[in-house]
Amino acid sequence: MKPYVIVCEGKTDQAFLEKLLIHCQISKEHIDFYVMGDKSSFFKPENKKYRELLPKIQADQVERVLFVIDADCFEKDKKYGGVENTQRELNLIIQKLDITSISKVFINGDPKTKIGYLESLILATIPAEQRVCIEEFLNCSQFQSKENHKAIVNQIYNIAYPSKPCDFEHQYFNVLKNKLRWLAGQNIHHILLEFTEFSE
């Protein structure tokens, strides 16, 4: 039995979160990942992943659930895009599943623009000079799809900076780190958990 659950979009998100757990000295032994496959799956209460998870919650086998989801862009998705829409729609699903009391949400994206995804958050934590180079390439390439954009950012970053893939000490990671500590039952003051995901 694994009493702590992270619900995330894809395998890339899981791999990143596993690295962050290690950085925070949180054991993965008691954490289970439910990979939804895409963002839209989060908003379907009948989803197979939820059908697997709910009986465990109802049997008191799961104590806490952390949802990690991308903000994406309001302009491209008027219903689910952007921080506010994502938070609102996910809150509705959490209420329908009746797991509000054991759940928290972290929304990935650029802390300044409040749009994007995990790769946008990572990009926001690197030095400005390096970030500008990557952003200029992305603008020139004109790749429009989210998956292409995410894959390119991930590949460029890993190839260009293999020795330091992420600066986990950057302040933009603080809220996520504290929510992971909450998930694992570590004693974190509740105020730290209530800052917006995009606090600077």
C-alpha positions as CSV (number, residue, x, y, z in Angstrom):
1,M,0.0,0.0,0.0
2,K,1.2,3.5,-0.9
3,P,-0.6,6.1,1.1
4,Y,0.5,9.1,-1.0
5,V,-0.4,9.7,-4.6
6,I,0.7,12.2,-7.3
7,V,-1.6,12.6,-10.2
8,C,0.3,14.1,-13.2
9,E,0.0,14.4,-17.0
10,G,2.9,12.5,-18.4
11,K,6.0,10.4,-17.9
12,T,8.2,13.5,-18.3
13,D,6.4,15.1,-15.4
14,Q,6.8,11.9,-13.3
15,A,10.5,11.8,-14.0
16,F,11.0,15.4,-13.1
17,L,9.0,15.0,-9.8
18,E,11.0,11.9,-8.9
19,K,14.2,14.0,-9.2
20,L,12.7,16.7,-7.1
21,L,11.6,14.2,-4.5
22,I,15.2,13.0,-4.3
23,H,16.4,16.6,-3.9
24,C,14.0,17.1,-1.1
25,Q,15.1,13.9,0.5
26,I,11.6,12.4,0.3
27,S,11.4,8.7,-0.2
28,K,9.5,7.5,-3.2
29,E,8.8,4.2,-1.4
30,H,5.3,5.4,-0.2
31,I,4.4,7.5,-3.2
32,D,2.3,6.2,-6.1
33,F,2.1,8.0,-9.5
34,Y,-1.1,8.1,-11.6
35,V,-0.1,9.3,-15.1
36,M,-3.2,10.6,-16.8
37,G,-1.7,10.9,-20.3
38,D,-3.0,14.3,-21.1
39,K,-4.6,17.3,-19.4
40,S,-8.2,16.7,-20.6
41,S,-8.2,13.3,-18.7
42,F,-8.0,15.2,-15.4
43,F,-11.5,16.6,-16.0
44,K,-13.2,13.3,-16.6
45,P,-14.5,11.8,-13.3
46,E,-15.2,8.5,-15.1
47,N,-11.5,8.2,-16.1
48,K,-10.0,4.8,-15.5
49,K,-7.2,6.2,-13.3
50,Y,-9.8,7.7,-11.0
51,R,-11.7,4.4,-10.9
52,E,-8.5,2.8,-9.7
53,L,-7.7,5.4,-7.2
54,L,-11.1,6.0,-5.5
55,P,-11.6,2.6,-4.0
56,K,-8.2,2.9,-2.4
57,I,-9.2,6.3,-0.9
58,Q,-12.5,4.9,0.3
59,A,-10.7,2.0,2.0
60,D,-8.4,4.5,3.8
61,Q,-5.4,3.2,1.9
62,V,-4.6,6.7,0.5
63,E,-4.0,9.6,2.8
64,R,-3.1,12.5,0.5
65,V,-3.3,13.3,-3.2
66,L,-1.3,15.9,-5.1
67,F,-2.5,17.0,-8.5
68,V,0.3,18.4,-10.8
69,I,-1.1,19.8,-13.9
70,D,-0.1,22.3,-16.7
71,A,-1.6,25.8,-16.9
72,D,-1.4,25.8,-20.7
73,C,-2.7,29.0,-22.4
74,F,-6.1,30.6,-22.2
75,E,-6.0,31.8,-25.8
76,K,-5.6,28.2,-27.1
77,D,-8.2,26.7,-24.7
78,K,-10.9,28.9,-23.3
79,K,-12.3,26.3,-21.0
80,Y,-9.2,24.6,-19.5
81,G,-6.4,26.9,-20.4
82,G,-4.7,29.4,-18.0
83,V,-4.2,29.2,-14.3
84,E,-7.7,30.3,-13.2
85,N,-9.6,28.0,-15.6
86,T,-7.4,25.0,-14.7
87,Q,-7.8,25.6,-11.0
88,R,-11.5,26.1,-11.2
89,E,-12.2,23.0,-13.4
90,L,-9.9,20.8,-11.4
91,N,-11.5,21.9,-8.1
92,L,-14.9,20.9,-9.6
93,I,-13.5,17.4,-10.3
94,I,-11.9,17.0,-6.9
95,Q,-15.3,18.0,-5.4
96,K,-17.1,15.5,-7.6
97,L,-14.7,12.8,-6.5
98,D,-15.3,13.8,-2.9
99,I,-11.6,14.0,-2.1
100,T,-11.2,17.8,-1.3
101,S,-10.0,17.2,2.3
102,I,-7.0,15.1,1.2
103,S,-6.1,16.9,-2.0
104,K,-3.8,19.8,-3.1
105,V,-3.0,21.2,-6.6
106,F,0.1,22.5,-8.2
107,I,-0.2,24.2,-11.6
108,N,2.9,24.2,-13.8
109,G,3.8,27.2,-15.9
110,D,5.9,30.4,-16.2
111,P,5.5,32.3,-12.9
112,K,5.5,35.6,-14.7
113,T,3.2,35.0,-17.6
114,K,1.0,32.4,-15.7
115,I,0.8,30.3,-18.8
116,G,2.7,27.2,-20.1
117,Y,3.7,23.9,-18.6
118,L,6.4,22.1,-16.6
119,E,9.1,23.1,-19.2
120,S,8.0,26.7,-19.0
121,L,8.6,26.6,-15.2
122,I,12.0,25.0,-15.7
123,L,12.9,27.6,-18.4
124,A,12.0,30.4,-16.0
125,T,14.5,29.2,-13.4
126,I,17.6,29.3,-15.7
127,P,19.9,32.4,-16.1
128,A,18.4,35.1,-18.4
129,E,21.1,34.8,-21.1
130,Q,20.6,31.1,-21.5
131,R,16.8,31.5,-21.4
132,V,16.8,34.1,-24.2
133,C,18.8,31.7,-26.5
134,I,16.3,28.9,-26.0
135,E,13.3,31.3,-26.4
136,E,14.7,32.8,-29.6
137,F,15.2,29.4,-31.1
138,L,11.6,28.4,-30.2
139,N,10.2,31.6,-31.8
140,C,12.2,31.0,-35.0
141,S,11.2,27.4,-35.2
142,Q,7.5,28.3,-35.1
143,F,6.5,24.9,-33.6
144,Q,2.9,25.4,-32.6
145,S,1.9,22.2,-30.9
146,K,2.3,21.9,-27.1
147,E,3.9,18.5,-27.3
148,N,6.5,19.6,-29.9
149,H,7.3,22.8,-27.9
150,K,7.7,20.8,-24.6
151,A,9.9,18.1,-26.3
152,I,12.2,20.8,-27.8
153,V,12.6,22.7,-24.6
154,N,13.3,19.5,-22.7
155,Q,15.9,18.3,-25.3
156,I,17.7,21.6,-25.7
157,Y,17.9,22.1,-22.0
158,N,19.2,18.5,-21.3
159,I,21.8,18.7,-24.1
160,A,23.0,22.2,-23.4
161,Y,23.2,21.9,-19.6
162,P,23.7,18.2,-18.8
163,S,25.7,18.9,-15.6
164,K,23.0,21.0,-14.0
165,P,19.6,20.0,-15.4
166,C,17.6,22.0,-12.8
167,D,18.3,24.5,-10.1
168,F,16.0,23.1,-7.5
169,E,17.1,25.8,-5.1
170,H,15.4,28.4,-7.2
171,Q,12.5,30.2,-5.5
172,Y,10.1,29.2,-8.3
173,F,10.3,25.6,-7.1
174,N,9.5,26.4,-3.4
175,V,5.8,26.0,-3.6
176,L,6.0,22.7,-5.4
177,K,8.7,21.4,-2.9
178,N,6.5,22.4,0.0
179,K,3.5,20.6,-1.5
180,L,5.6,17.5,-2.0
181,R,6.6,17.7,1.7
182,W,3.0,18.0,2.6
183,L,2.2,15.0,0.5
184,A,4.8,12.9,2.3
185,G,3.5,14.0,5.7
186,Q,6.4,16.2,6.6
187,N,5.7,19.1,9.0
188,I,5.3,22.2,6.8
189,H,3.6,25.3,8.0
190,H,0.3,25.6,6.2
191,I,1.0,29.2,5.2
192,L,3.8,28.1,3.0
193,L,1.4,25.9,1.1
194,E,-1.1,28.6,0.4
195,F,1.1,30.9,-1.7
196,T,0.1,30.9,-5.3
197,E,2.0,28.6,-7.6
198,F,3.3,31.7,-9.3
199,S,4.7,33.6,-6.3
200,E,8.0,35.3,-7.0
